[in-house]
Amino acid sequence: MESIEYLWEDRKRRFGLPLSFTRYRLSGDRLFCETGFLNLKVDEVLLYRVQDLELTMRLGQRIFGVGTICVHSSDKSIPHLDLKNVKNPRQVKELIHQNVEAAKDKRRMRATELLGKEGGPAYHDGDGLDFAPEDCDEDGID
């Protein structure tokens, strides 16, 4: 098994220092969140599933040069992943964004939001087919 090459790594910071057992890592196709000391829990989000990124920098975070990046994804197990108190949050958010776009391009997963049947989002699957989420059964489009 080959090792994963990480593009970015950081720990959750307290008062600007990496004094935590929460570690964040970004590879070319996944975002990892590892928590714990004796008992480890590792969550991962596939980058092509990321729908939106949000950056929050409260006053205390700004003083210490950190911020929280909220990753919204279509992943059923982790639809919302917070990267709390990371250093250089603007640059990290941009790095994640660039890799999300690259992962979507690599998989040819271009979903553009349109107005669906009842005002909700509809999607274009890249093959010329427009569909809304309510048009789908468990296996895909009806």
FENTA-V990462 format. One record per residue. N is the residue number from 1. PHI is phi as a letter, one per 30 degrees, with the letter a starting at -180 (none if undefined). NEAR is the number of other C-alpha atoms within 10 Angstrom. Layout:
n->N phi->PHI near->NEAR
n->N phi->PHI near->NEAR
This chain:
n->1 phi->none near->3
n->2 phi->d near->4
n->3 phi->d near->5
n->4 phi->d near->9
n->5 phi->c near->10
n->6 phi->c near->14
n->7 phi->d near->12
n->8 phi->a near->14
n->9 phi->b near->13
n->10 phi->a near->17
n->11 phi->c near->22
n->12 phi->d near->23
n->13 phi->c near->21
n->14 phi->b near->15
n->15 phi->h near->13
n->16 phi->i near->18
n->17 phi->c near->14
n->18 phi->d near->16
n->19 phi->c near->11
n->20 phi->a near->13
n->21 phi->c near->14
n->22 phi->c near->20
n->23 phi->b near->20
n->24 phi->c near->21
n->25 phi->b near->18
n->26 phi->b near->23
n->27 phi->c near->17
n->28 phi->d near->17
n->29 phi->b near->18
n->30 phi->b near->20
n->31 phi->c near->23
n->32 phi->c near->19
n->33 phi->b near->20
n->34 phi->c near->16
n->35 phi->b near->18
n->36 phi->j near->12
n->37 phi->c near->10
n->38 phi->d near->7
n->39 phi->c near->6
n->40 phi->c near->11
n->41 phi->b near->11
n->42 phi->c near->12
n->43 phi->c near->15
n->44 phi->b near->17
n->45 phi->b near->24
n->46 phi->d near->17
n->47 phi->d near->24
n->48 phi->d near->23
n->49 phi->d near->19
n->50 phi->d near->23
n->51 phi->c near->15
n->52 phi->a near->13
n->53 phi->b near->17
n->54 phi->b near->11
n->55 phi->c near->16
n->56 phi->b near->16
n->57 phi->b near->16
n->58 phi->d near->11
n->59 phi->e near->11
n->60 phi->d near->12
n->61 phi->d near->20
n->62 phi->d near->13
n->63 phi->d near->11
n->64 phi->c near->15
n->65 phi->i near->16
n->66 phi->b near->26
n->67 phi->a near->26
n->68 phi->c near->21
n->69 phi->c near->22
n->70 phi->c near->17
n->71 phi->c near->22
n->72 phi->c near->18
n->73 phi->b near->20
n->74 phi->c near->15
n->75 phi->d near->16
n->76 phi->d near->9
n->77 phi->d near->10
n->78 phi->b near->13
n->79 phi->d near->14
n->80 phi->b near->16
n->81 phi->b near->18
n->82 phi->c near->15
n->83 phi->c near->23
n->84 phi->d near->21
n->85 phi->h near->26
n->86 phi->c near->25
n->87 phi->d near->21
n->88 phi->h near->11
n->89 phi->d near->20
n->90 phi->d near->17
n->91 phi->d near->10
n->92 phi->d near->19
n->93 phi->d near->19
n->94 phi->d near->12
n->95 phi->d near->14
n->96 phi->d near->25
n->97 phi->e near->17
n->98 phi->d near->11
n->99 phi->d near->21
n->100 phi->d near->23
n->101 phi->d near->15
n->102 phi->d near->16
n->103 phi->d near->20
n->104 phi->d near->17
n->105 phi->d near->12
n->106 phi->d near->11
n->107 phi->c near->9
n->108 phi->h near->12
n->109 phi->c near->15
n->110 phi->c near->15
n->111 phi->c near->14
n->112 phi->c near->12
n->113 phi->d near->13
n->114 phi->b near->15
n->115 phi->d near->11
n->116 phi->d near->16
n->117 phi->e near->13
n->118 phi->c near->9
n->119 phi->i near->9
n->120 phi->d near->12
n->121 phi->d near->15
n->122 phi->b near->20
n->123 phi->b near->17
n->124 phi->c near->16
n->125 phi->d near->14
n->126 phi->j near->12
n->127 phi->c near->7
n->128 phi->i near->7
n->129 phi->c near->9
n->130 phi->c near->16
n->131 phi->a near->18
n->132 phi->c near->19
n->133 phi->e near->14
n->134 phi->d near->14
n->135 phi->d near->13
n->136 phi->c near->11
n->137 phi->c near->9
n->138 phi->d near->6
n->139 phi->c near->6
n->140 phi->k near->8
n->141 phi->d near->12
n->142 phi->d near->9
